[in-house]
């Protein structure tokens, strides 16, 4: 177990947070920043909260090197709402949009875009069980497509892009929910990036959306007010009552990232954690990794055991040993260890030690 009886949490989201951030939240519950108001009682219209929103946006811009002319929004509804909201804002009825389908989330985003326009899969690995990521040259983009959409990391299958997908001159729209602020990213090479916060950035209930001038210029004005990026931008993400608690935690997590080496520090730690676990998975044929080696994720590591009964025993004994959140997604099965920014390397070391012992007792 971790200090204070905390389990080693490998859950896919809401995910583990740095312990110091959790403790800061605890200390702020009765009185936030000496305001006299509790953390979950503060008005979103107050000067105290405005400073928190401003700080979070400034930190995110610094960490991700977001261009000055890009818009940053803190919204709600998760990436699932952005599947539809992004298409609703960027597409006119019947216009074409292309997708690289590398997992369930890109499938769902394409389905939502179909409500607006002609959404087409230009590469789809579903027949192979989503074990890989397309290389540049493996697909084409339609000349009259408005943009190309892709999902950078696939939580269910443990695959991830390690390069910038070729868009053939088209704007890129990216779902970066499960690896934002944990891997290299060229924000300026994209025109819209969205990410649920509950993996690398904070708790559930906050969604980061980053838009280029091109994306803001595409916004369709004849859409519902709450789904209009321009409305939220004009109100500084405070058009309606936001998730005040979530934005506070987001700011504290971003401060933690900055205090621990910024984006480069997160990248280095995440590579070290994933390398440690993949080395163990490759050491023995007892473990059966899902993703092809050149497509493996540093965020979500997925694998199977020789049979389902052993997987059930593994999960049961791991929990007893203080290792939680390791069950694979219900649609996939197997084992999944999520190694987001808040997951310390000590947790991965504990997992690897447990795996070696489990293998020796169950071969």
PEWO-V518234 format. One record per run of one state. SS is the DSSP state (2 for helix, 1 for strand, 0 for the rest). FROM is the first residue (numbers start at 1). LEN is the number of residues. If there is no record, write none. Layout:
BEGIN
((SS	FROM	LEN) (SS	FROM	LEN))
END
This chain:
BEGIN
((0	1	2) (2	3	3) (0	6	2) (1	8	2) (0	10	9) (2	19	10) (0	29	3) (2	32	3) (0	35	12) (2	47	18) (0	65	6) (1	71	5) (0	76	2) (2	78	13) (0	91	5) (1	96	6) (0	102	2) (2	104	10) (0	114	4) (1	118	7) (0	125	1) (2	126	3) (0	129	16) (1	145	7) (0	152	1) (1	153	2) (0	155	4) (1	159	2) (0	161	10) (1	171	5) (0	176	11) (2	187	3) (0	190	2) (1	192	5) (0	197	10) (1	207	5) (0	212	1) (2	213	6) (0	219	6) (2	225	3) (0	228	1) (2	229	6) (0	235	9) (2	244	16) (0	260	2) (2	262	22) (0	284	4) (1	288	2) (0	290	3) (2	293	3) (1	296	1) (0	297	3) (1	300	5) (0	305	3) (2	308	13) (0	321	2) (1	323	2) (0	325	2) (1	327	1) (0	328	7) (1	335	4) (0	339	6) (2	345	18) (0	363	1))
END
